Each structure stands twice: as C-alpha cells, then as structure tokens.
C-alpha cells in the first residue's frame, strides 16, 4: 500500500479539531484507502467506519437511520469518537445527520464523496465555516513508482495513475478493461444518475470530444458545429451543462485563460483536461501516439496536485501552457515533447521571455539534446520534475530580487 503522505501531511493539523474533513475526487481515485490510512494513523478504539456503497449499509442510506445508528453506537460515552463516512452522497439528506452528530457528540468527522456538489447548497447552509475540503487525485508519478518498483515511464504515459492498476501489473487488456469500467461507472453513477441525463449517447460523445481535444482550446459553440456537421443539432447550452456535470464528477478539469498583459480572465480559449490520462487511453486510445497532449495533461494535473491554482496564459498571440499561483507566488510552465531544433527552442522559451516579471519560469520536455537554460530560464526533463521534492520546488518558486 502506498502511504499518501502528500495528503496526510495536510490533514494532520485538523485531526481532533471541530471541523469536518471532506475528501472529494474522482471515483476509485484513492479516497477510500486514504480514509483508511487516516483511521489507522489515529488508531482509536472509538471509531465508526461506514462505506455507503456496501450493501450491508444500505439500510443506513437515509439521514434518520444513519443518525439513529451512530447515536446507538456512541450511547452515553463522553469520549471522543472518530466517524468515517465513505461515499456519503449515497445517504439521502446526509448533511442533516452529519451536522447533528457534530453538535451532539465530541465527534471528529471525515467524509468522502465523488461529486463537487457535496460542498454546495445545503452543506454550506448547515455547516458554513465548519468544514475543510481536500481534492484527492489519482497517483502522481512518484506514487506510481512507489506502487510499481519496476514501473516504466511509458506505462505511466499510457495507463495513468489509477491506484488499482498496481494489482494488475500493466497487462494491456486488463488495464484497458479496468479503465473502461471506471469510466462507465463515473458516467453512469456520478453524471447520468445524479443529473437525470437522458441522452447518454450525447453525453458520451461530448466526453469523447473533450478527451480527444485535451489541451486544445475549444468552446461549446465549436462542439455544436462539430455535431451539426454530423447532422445532429445540439444547443451550446446543453453542451455546457454536460461539461459542467463532468467537472462536478471530477472527470474533467476546466482551465480558464488569462491575459497576462491585461491581467484579466478571458471568456475564450479555455481548455479541458481529464482527471487521469489513463481514462483517455480507455476512451480514445493512442496515448503514446499523442504524447504531446498527454504530457500537458500530466503537468496540468500535477500542478493541481501540488496545490496550485492553474490557468492558461496569453501574451498577445502567444500562449503559455500553464500559469500556477500558490502562496502569493507564480510559476510559468511550458511543456513540449522534443527540445532539439532551434525553432522549437525559440518558440517554447520565447513565450516565457515575453512575460515581464520576476516569477520563476520553466520549460519541461520529454526528450531532447538541449540542456541547461536559455537566457536564464531552465529546461528540465519532465520525468525529473515529476520526481522533485518539496524542497526543490520551494527553491524554484523563490522570486528574483
């Protein structure tokens, strides 16, 4: 088992505090195992752990039943209790039970869910200011290597970091079947069911379009035109609603575009990336034939994993793949596959040189003969960057005087 220290280190300061810990993220991305790791680290006999996708707990999937069960288990005890509720969205009216248990007992509560709307609506009303959320992503490359001592970067490029892959040893047929199963589960349970979507075929076509165009700017209008060419009329508003449902289920991430000269967010040139590029292999295939966009997906999600708020940068007609902001600092990132010929070098570094500030800038590449830096901007092999320690990243983030 890979101990997910990146998350545990951020959760520890809140253990025992009167604040609900909410773990969200894509289905089968590792939330349940992380919840178990938190439980094991606390190591208390006063623990109640319930997975609401377990049929044995189906009778508790209503807030009154859940509340009554936990009250019975705790009884008159005045001792601290630790409550772990996995896939809490399966419980109807769960926020009422959770809030009541928080008030009624000396309870430290941890919940997981596969939809971002856990943190909207009634939850915010019932426990405003009483929860903190953590998005759990599939394995990073360092976690992937910890799970697969003999893992190769090509395996990560093709199949991604869904945790269970470590159990099937990268057998191509098994991997693809497993990833397709995850995709179908997310689509049917977390998107179709929760949003009452009737046209499942249209939804799957929109997702396929978004995954095929990972890292490329497109709009709902452009997808609408694409469908029109196939003699199918779909309103842009419908497309936007379906894409938003995919975002809520953590299947897709939308990166907005920012004008770095005017310092404002743009309503055009947004990009979508998938929660794990292995899902793209399952749906579209050809990850190793489309390495450039897969590399972008890996870097974009890694920046999110490291706690950055990420957007796409625009400097006039030029584009910067990612602009990450964290703790008052910025990091500008360009991603490319080959860094060899002069035209590529000038293009990748040129966009960064047009940004007139002192925040760190970097070019990440898969292969190439170029090494060192170009006019003060470093070029780093992507695999090395993915394995950087927090100390190395902190050093990179220091701004120039």
C-alpha positions in Angstrom: 0.0 0.0 0.0 1.3 3.5 -0.9 1.1 5.8 2.1 -0.3 9.1 0.6 1.9 11.4 2.7 1.1 14.4 0.4 -2.5 14.3 1.7 -1.8 13.1 5.2 0.6 15.9 5.9 -2.2 18.4 5.1 -4.9 16.7 7.0 -2.9 16.1 10.3 -3.2 19.6 11.6 -7.0 19.2 11.6 -7.2 15.8 13.3 -9.2 16.2 16.5 -10.4 19.7 15.6 -14.1 20.6 15.5 -14.1 20.9 11.7 -15.4 18.3 9.2 -12.8 16.9 6.9 -14.2 16.4 3.3 -12.3 14.3 0.8 -13.5 14.6 -2.8 -12.3 13.4 -6.1 -12.9 11.0 -9.0 -14.4 7.6 -8.2 -11.7 5.0 -7.5 -9.0 7.7 -7.3 -7.9 6.6 -3.8 -10.3 8.4 -1.4 -11.4 5.2 0.5 -7.8 4.0 1.0 -6.8 7.4 2.2 -9.7 7.4 4.6 -8.5 4.1 6.0 -4.9 5.5 6.3 -6.3 8.4 8.4 -8.2 5.9 10.6 -5.1 3.8 11.0 -3.0 6.8 11.9 -5.5 8.0 14.6 -5.7 4.4 15.9 -8.5 4.9 18.3 -10.9 2.2 19.6 -13.7 4.8 19.4 -14.1 4.6 15.6 -17.1 4.1 13.4 -16.3 3.4 9.7 -19.1 3.1 7.2 -18.9 2.7 3.4 -22.3 3.5 1.9 -21.6 1.6 -1.3 -21.5 -1.6 0.8 -24.9 -3.3 0.5 -24.7 -4.2 4.2 -25.1 -0.4 4.9 -27.9 0.2 2.5 -30.4 0.4 5.4 -28.4 3.4 6.7 -28.7 5.4 3.4 -31.2 7.8 4.9 -30.2 10.5 7.4 -32.6 9.5 10.2 -31.4 5.9 10.0 -27.7 6.9 9.9 -28.2 9.3 12.8 -30.0 6.7 15.0 -27.3 4.1 14.3 -24.4 6.3 15.3 -26.2 7.5 18.4 -26.8 3.9 19.4 -23.1 3.0 18.9 -21.8 6.0 20.9 -24.5 5.8 23.6 -23.8 7.9 26.7 -20.0 8.0 26.1 -18.2 11.3 26.7 -15.1 10.0 25.0 -14.0 11.5 21.6 -15.3 9.4 18.7 -14.0 9.3 15.2 -16.6 9.0 12.4 -15.6 7.9 8.9 -18.3 8.0 6.2 -17.2 6.8 2.8 -19.2 7.9 -0.3 -21.6 9.9 1.8 -23.6 11.2 -1.2 -25.4 7.8 -1.1 -27.2 8.9 2.1 -30.3 11.0 1.4 -30.1 14.2 3.5 -26.7 13.2 4.8 -25.8 16.8 5.7 -28.5 16.8 8.4 -27.2 13.7 10.1 -23.6 14.9 9.9 -24.3 18.3 11.3 -26.4 16.9 14.2 -23.7 14.4 15.1 -21.1 17.1 15.1 -23.2 19.1 17.6 -24.5 16.2 19.7 -21.2 14.4 20.4 -17.5 15.0 20.8 -17.0 13.7 17.3 -14.2 14.1 14.8 -15.8 13.6 11.4 -14.3 12.6 8.0 -16.4 12.1 4.8 -15.7 11.3 1.2 -17.7 11.8 -1.9 -17.4 11.7 -5.7 -19.1 14.9 -6.6 -18.0 18.5 -6.0 -21.6 19.5 -5.2 -21.0 17.9 -1.8 -19.7 21.4 -0.9 -22.6 23.4 -2.2 -26.2 24.0 -1.3 -27.4 22.6 2.0 -23.9 21.6 3.2 -22.8 25.2 3.1 -26.0 26.2 4.9 -25.8 23.6 7.7 -22.1 23.8 8.5 -20.8 27.0 7.0 -17.3 27.6 8.2 -17.2 24.1 9.8 -15.6 22.0 7.0 -12.4 21.9 5.1 -12.1 20.1 1.8 -9.2 18.2 0.1 -9.3 17.0 -3.5 -7.8 13.5 -3.9 -6.2 12.8 -7.3 -5.1 9.5 -8.8 -1.4 8.6 -8.2 1.3 11.1 -9.0 4.3 9.7 -10.8 6.2 9.4 -7.5 3.3 7.4 -6.0 3.1 5.4 -9.2 6.7 4.4 -8.8 6.2 3.6 -5.1 3.4 1.2 -6.2 5.4 -0.3 -9.1 9.1 -0.7 -8.3 9.7 -1.8 -11.9 7.3 0.6 -13.5 8.4 2.4 -16.6 7.5 6.0 -17.6 5.9 4.6 -20.8 3.5 2.6 -18.6 2.5 5.8 -16.8 2.2 7.7 -20.1 -0.3 5.1 -21.4 -2.2 3.9 -18.4 -2.0 6.8 -15.9 -2.2 6.6 -12.1 -5.5 5.0 -11.1 -4.4 3.2 -7.9 -5.8 -0.3 -8.6 -3.6 -0.7 -11.7 -0.8 -1.8 -9.3 -2.7 -5.0 -8.8 -2.9 -6.0 -12.5 0.7 -5.4 -13.5 0.0 -3.5 -16.7 -1.4 -6.3 -18.6 -2.8 -4.3 -21.6 -6.1 -6.0 -21.9 -6.8 -5.9 -18.1 -5.7 -2.3 -17.8 -7.9 -1.1 -20.6 -10.9 -3.1 -19.3 -10.4 -1.7 -15.8 -10.1 1.9 -17.0 -13.2 1.5 -19.2 -15.0 0.1 -16.2 -14.1 3.2 -14.2 -15.2 5.5 -17.0 -18.5 3.8 -17.3 -19.0 3.9 -13.5 -18.3 7.6 -13.4 -20.5 8.3 -16.3 -23.5 6.2 -15.1 -23.3 6.8 -11.4 -21.8 10.2 -10.9 -23.0 12.0 -14.0 -26.1 10.4 -15.6 -27.8 9.3 -12.4 -27.1 12.4 -10.3 -28.0 14.9 -13.1 -31.0 13.0 -14.6 -29.4 12.9 -18.0 -31.5 11.1 -20.6 -29.4 11.3 -23.7 -26.4 9.2 -22.5 -25.1 8.8 -26.1 -24.8 12.6 -26.5 -23.0 12.8 -23.1 -20.5 10.1 -24.1 -19.9 11.9 -27.5 -19.2 15.2 -25.7 -16.8 13.5 -23.3 -15.0 11.8 -26.2 -14.7 15.1 -28.0 -13.2 16.7 -24.8 -10.8 13.9 -24.2 -9.7 13.8 -27.8 -9.0 17.5 -27.6 -7.3 17.6 -24.2 -5.1 20.7 -24.1 -6.7 22.3 -27.1 -8.9 25.4 -26.9 -12.5 24.8 -27.8 -15.9 26.2 -26.9 -19.4 24.8 -26.6 -20.2 26.6 -29.9 -17.3 24.7 -31.7 -18.6 21.4 -30.4 -22.1 22.3 -31.5 -20.8 23.0 -35.0 -18.9 19.6 -34.9 -22.2 17.8 -34.2 -24.0 19.9 -36.8 -21.6 18.6 -39.4 -22.7 15.1 -38.3 -26.3 16.1 -38.9 -27.1 16.4 -35.2 -28.4 19.6 -33.6 -27.2 20.3 -30.1 -27.6 23.6 -28.3 -24.4 25.1 -26.8 -26.2 25.5 -23.5 -26.8 21.7 -23.4 -23.1 21.1 -24.1 -22.1 23.5 -21.3 -24.4 21.7 -18.9 -23.0 18.3 -19.7 -19.4 19.5 -19.4 -20.2 21.1 -16.0 -21.7 17.7 -14.9 -18.3 16.1 -15.9 -16.5 18.7 -13.9 -18.7 18.1 -10.8 -17.9 14.4 -11.1 -14.1 15.2 -11.3 -13.8 13.5 -14.7 -12.8 16.8 -16.4 -11.0 19.9 -15.2 -11.5 23.2 -16.9 -8.6 25.6 -17.1 -9.5 29.2 -17.7 -7.4 31.5 -19.9 -5.8 34.7 -18.6 -4.5 37.7 -20.4 -1.2 38.2 -18.7 -0.7 41.7 -20.1 -4.2 43.0 -19.2 -4.2 40.8 -16.1 -7.8 39.6 -16.6 -9.5 36.3 -17.2 -10.8 35.6 -20.7 -14.1 34.0 -21.7 -12.5 32.3 -24.6 -9.7 29.8 -25.2 -10.5 27.7 -22.1 -9.1 24.1 -22.1 -10.2 20.9 -20.6 -8.0 18.2 -19.1 -9.0 14.8 -17.7 -8.6 13.6 -14.1 -6.3 10.8 -15.3 -4.8 10.4 -18.7 -5.3 6.7 -18.4 -9.0 7.3 -18.9 -8.2 9.0 -22.2 -6.4 5.8 -23.3 -9.5 3.8 -22.4 -11.9 6.1 -24.2 -9.8 7.4 -27.1 -6.7 5.3 -27.2 -3.4 6.2 -28.8 -1.9 8.0 -25.7 1.6 7.1 -26.9 0.8 8.4 -30.4 -0.5 11.7 -28.9 2.3 12.2 -26.4 2.4 16.0 -26.6 -1.2 16.5 -25.3 -0.8 13.6 -22.7 2.3 15.4 -21.3 0.2 18.6 -20.9 -2.5 16.6 -19.1 0.1 15.1 -16.7 1.7 18.5 -16.0 -1.7 20.3 -15.5 -2.9 17.7 -13.0 0.4 17.6 -11.2 0.3 21.4 -10.7 -3.2 21.0 -9.2 -1.9 18.1 -7.1 0.8 20.3 -5.7 -1.7 22.9 -4.6 -1.5 25.5 -7.4 -4.4 27.4 -8.8 -3.9 26.9 -12.5 -4.9 28.7 -15.7 -3.6 29.0 -19.3 -1.6 32.2 -20.0 -1.9 34.5 -23.0 0.7 37.1 -24.0 -0.6 38.7 -27.2 -0.9 36.0 -29.8 1.4 33.7 -27.8 0.3 31.0 -25.3 1.9 29.8 -22.1 0.7 26.3 -21.3 0.2 26.8 -17.5 0.4 29.6 -15.0 0.3 28.3 -11.5 -0.4 30.5 -8.4 0.3 29.5 -4.8 1.0 31.4 -1.6 1.4 34.7 -3.4 3.9 33.3 -6.0 3.6 32.2 -9.6 5.2 29.6 -11.8 5.1 29.8 -15.6 5.3 26.4 -17.4 5.8 25.4 -21.0 5.6 21.7 -22.0 7.0 20.0 -25.1 7.8 16.6 -26.3 11.1 17.2 -28.1 13.5 20.0 -27.3 16.1 19.8 -30.1 15.9 22.1 -33.0 16.3 25.9 -32.7 12.8 26.8 -33.9 11.3 24.7 -31.1 13.7 26.2 -28.5 12.9 29.7 -29.6 9.2 29.1 -29.6 9.0 27.4 -26.2 11.3 29.9 -24.4 10.1 32.9 -26.4 6.6 32.9 -24.9 8.1 32.9 -21.4 10.6 35.6 -22.2 7.6 37.9 -23.2 6.4 37.8 -19.6 8.0 40.8 -17.9 8.1 39.8 -14.2 10.5 38.0 -11.9 8.5 34.9 -11.1 10.1 31.6 -12.0 9.6 30.1 -15.4 10.4 26.7 -16.7 10.3 24.5 -19.8 9.5 20.8 -19.3 10.4 18.4 -22.0 10.3 14.6 -22.6 13.4 14.2 -24.7 16.0 16.4 -26.4 19.6 17.3 -26.7 19.1 20.8 -25.2 20.1 21.1 -21.6 20.8 23.8 -19.1 18.9 27.1 -19.5 18.1 29.7 -22.2 18.5 33.3 -21.2 18.1 32.3 -17.6 15.1 30.0 -18.0 15.8 26.4 -17.1 14.8 23.4 -19.2 14.1 20.3 -17.1 13.3 16.8 -18.1 9.6 16.1 -17.3 10.4 12.8 -15.5 12.9 14.6 -13.2 10.4 17.4 -12.5 7.7 14.9 -11.6 10.0 13.4 -9.0 11.1 16.7 -7.5 10.9 17.0 -3.7 9.0 19.8 -1.9 12.4 21.4 -1.0 13.4 21.5 -4.7 10.0 23.1 -5.7 10.3 25.7 -2.9 13.7 26.7 -4.2 12.3 27.0 -7.7 9.5 29.2 -6.5 11.7 31.8 -5.0 11.3 35.0 -6.9 14.2 37.1 -8.1 15.0 40.3 -6.2 
